[in-house]
Amino acid sequence: MRRLDKTYVVHNGIVYTTQNVVTEGTPIEALYADLEKPYRMEDVIEKIQVAAERQVFFPSFDGGHIVYLEQSIAHTLACIEFEPSLRRTKFDRSLYVGGSAVLAFPYVYLFIYIGSGSTALYAYYRNTPIQTLDDELFETNLWNMYRGGNKCADTSLSHQQTGLISQIGLAVYAFWDNTYTEDHGLWRDARRKVPHHPSSISGWAFRSNWLFNWKKYITSFEWTPTYKSIGKLAEEFMSRHRYSKVSDFENVIQKLKREGREYYESEDWLD
C-alpha cells in the first residue's frame, strides 16, 4: 500500500511504515536496492523486519505504536501507545455469561518487558496522549491486572521468537486477546475509587456501544493516579527485572557481602 511519500507493508498483523527520509527513489526501492528483481516475498519481509529493528520502518501493533524503547544486552522494554478504541474483550463465562463484549478504552500504554525466556506486561491509562516522558500514567480498571503486571495473559509465544518486532507484536496480541477471569485485579478498585465508573461489564459495554460519543465518555473518568511518569515507571521495570533468577540475585548479594558494601534486599527485584 502506498500513500503520498509513505509506503505501508502489512505482515502477520503488523503494519510497517517507512520514514519520510529516503536516500534514493521510493522508500521501498531505497530499502531493497540490493535485491534482485523481481523481488521474492520472503526477502522483502526479511528486509522489512531488519529495517524495523533499526527504525527505518515504524511498526504498528494492533493500532498501537512505540513511544518508548530501551534495550540492553539481555533486556528490552518497550511502551506501546494505543489511541481510544473499541475492543472486543473476552471473559471467562463465570465472570460474564456472554463470553465477550465490545468495550471502549481510553489511551492505553502497554509496557512490554522482554528478557531471557520471559515476557511481562504492564498496562496503564490516560485520557490524553503523552507529550513527554514526564507525563503521568494512571491505573487501569482491568481484571487480572495488578501494579506488578498482568498475571493472566499468555505471553509464551512472544519469548519463543527471536526477532524483536515479532516478540513485541505477539506480546501485544497476548494482551488484547487475553481472556479475563474472576481474579478481579484493579477492576474492584476502579469501581470503588473512580467516580461514575460502571458497576458491571454489561454497564460498560452498554455505554460503549450506545453512546454517540463513546470517546468522550471513556476519556472523562478520573482514573486512579500512579503519581509516576512513563520515564519513572520504565526505570522501575528495568530495575525489577534486572535479576530475573533468584540464583542471580543471591550471587550479587554474596558479592556485595564479600566486598563489605551496603545493600538493600527487596522482593521487588524478583519476578
N, C-alpha and C positions, 0 to 999 in steps of 0.2 A: 504494500500500500504506500502511496506517496501523496503528500500534501505540501504544496509550495516547495520550500527548500529542505523539508524533513522527509526521512524515509522511515516507515514503520514495518517491523517484522514481528509476526506472532508465531511463537513456537511453544508447545506444551503449556498453553495458557498464559505465557509471559509475553508482554509486549515490549519490544526493544525499539527505542527512538534514538536516532543519531543526533549528535550535536550540530549546531549551525556552522561551525568552522570546518571547512573542507579544504584539503590541500590541492586536489585536482578532481575535475569532473563532479559528478553527483556523489553524495555520501556513500552509496553502495559501490560505485566504481572506484572511489578512493580506497575503500576498505579491502576490496577484492582485486586490487591491481595486480597481485602476484599469482592469481588463479587463472588457469586456462579456461577459455570459453569453448563450448557452453558450460556454465557453472554446474557442478554437481551439488545437489541439495545438502548432502552430509558435509561437504566442505564449507558451504555457506553458513550452516548452523554452527559449525565449529568456530569459524571466524567471528561470528556474532557473539558467541559465549565468551571467547577470549577478549574481544573488544569491550564487552560489558564489564568484565572484571577490571579493565583498565580505564573505564569510564569514557570510552569512545561512544558506546551506546548506553543510554539510560534505560534500565529495565523498569517496567511497571508490573507490580504484583497484585493481581486481582483488584485493580483500580487504585492501588497504593503506590507510592514512590519513596525512595530512600531520602531521608532528611539528615541522617547521621550514620557514619560508618567508621569504626575503629578496628584496627587489626594488629595483632602481634604474631609471633611465630606459631603459637598453638591456639590462639583465641580470636574470635571475631564477634563484634557486637554491632548490630545494625538496628536502626529505628525506622520503621515504615509509617508514613502518614497516609491515612485514608480519609477522604472528604466525607461529609454526611451522606449516608446511603441507606437504602432499604435492603435488608439481607434476610434471606430465608434461613432461619436459625433452628437447629434440631434439638429435640429434648427427648430424654427417656420418658416413656409413656406414664411412668409412675409419677413424674413431675408435671407433665402436660399431656392430657389424653389425646390431643390432636397429633402429637409426634413432632410437629414443626409449625412455625409461624413466621410470617414476614414482619420484621421489626425494624424500626427506624433507629439509626445510630448517629451520634454527633461525630465530630472529628475523632478518629481513633488513632492512637500512637502505639504501635506494637514494637516492643523491643525483642529482638531475637538474638540470644547468645548461642554461639556455635563453638564448642570445644572438642577435645578429642573424645569421640564416642558419646557425646551428649548434646542435646539442644534444649534450651529453656526459653519460655515465653513469658513476657510481662506486658500487660495492656493498660492503657490509660486513656482518659477522655480530655477533650477541650471543646468549648463552644465556638472558638475561632482558631484559625490556623496559627502556628507558631511563627514568630518573626525572627527570634534569635534563640540561641541555646540557653539563655537565661529565663525564658518563659516557663511558667509553672505548668505542671500537668496535674490532672485530677483523677481520683479513683473511679473505676468503672462500677457498674451495677450487675456484674456478671456472676453466674454460678460457677463453682469450681475454681474461681479466681481469687487469689489471696495476695497480700502485699509481698509474699515470697514467690509469686508466679502462678501460672496455671497448672493445677495438679491433675488435669484430666486429659488434655489434648495429646493425641498420639503423634509424637514427633520422630518416631523410629525411622521412617523413610527418609527424613531430612538428613540425619547424621550418617546415613549409609551412602550418601552421594559424595563425590569428590570435588565437583565444581561449586564455587561459592554461590553463583546465581541459582543453581538448582537447589542447593541447600536452603537458601532463603525462600525461594519460591514454594518449596514443599512445606516449610515451616508456616508460611502464610496460609497455605491450603489447610494445614492441620488446625490452625486457629479458627478459620471461618467454617470449616467442615466439622468442628467439634460437636459431639452430642452431649449436652449438659445433663447432669444428674441431680439428685436431691441433695447433693452436697452444696449448700446454699451460698457459701463463699461470701462475696461482697453484696449479693442481692439483698440479704436481710438488712445489712447496714444501710444500704441506699434507701430502702423502703422506710426506714425509721428516721434517717437524718436528712434526706433530700426533700425539701418542700414540694408538695404536689406530685410526688413520684407515684406512678401507678402501683396499685397494691397487688396486681396479678399479671401473669403473662398475657392473658386474654385482654386485659385492660390496655396494656402496652401495645398489643397487636391491633386492637380496635382503633386507637388513636393514630397509629402509624399508617393505617390503610384508609381511614375515612376522613381524616382531616385534610383540607385542601393544601395547607402549608405545613406539611409534616416536618420540614427542615427547621422552620421557626419554632415549632413545638419542641423538638428534641434538643435544640440548642438553647433553650430558655431555662433549663434546670440549673440550680445552684449545686453543681456536683461537689462532692466532698474533697477539699483541698489536700494535697500531699505536702504542701509547703516546700516542694523540691522542684528544681528546674530540670529540663531534659538533660542538661550537661551534668548536673549533680547526680541524677539517677544513673546515667551512663557510667560515671566514675564508680558508683557503689556496685553496680552489676559486675563490672570488670574485676573489682577487688573481691567480690563474693566468690567468683568462680576461678580465681587465680590458682587456688589449690583445690582441685576437684576431687582428689582422693585423700582419704584420711591418712594413708601412709605418707603422702607427700607433705601434708600439714605437719605430721608428727616429726618427720625428718627435719623440717625447718625449725621447729621448736627445739629439738635436740641441738641443732647447730647454734641457735641463739644462746642456749644454756651453756654450751661449751665455751662460747666467746664471752660469756658474762654480760650479755646485753639484755636490756629490759624488753619485755614483750607483753602483749595483752591477748588472752585467749577468749575467743567468742565463737559460738556455733554458727554465726552468720557467715563465716568463711567457708563452711562446708556446704555441699549440695544437699 
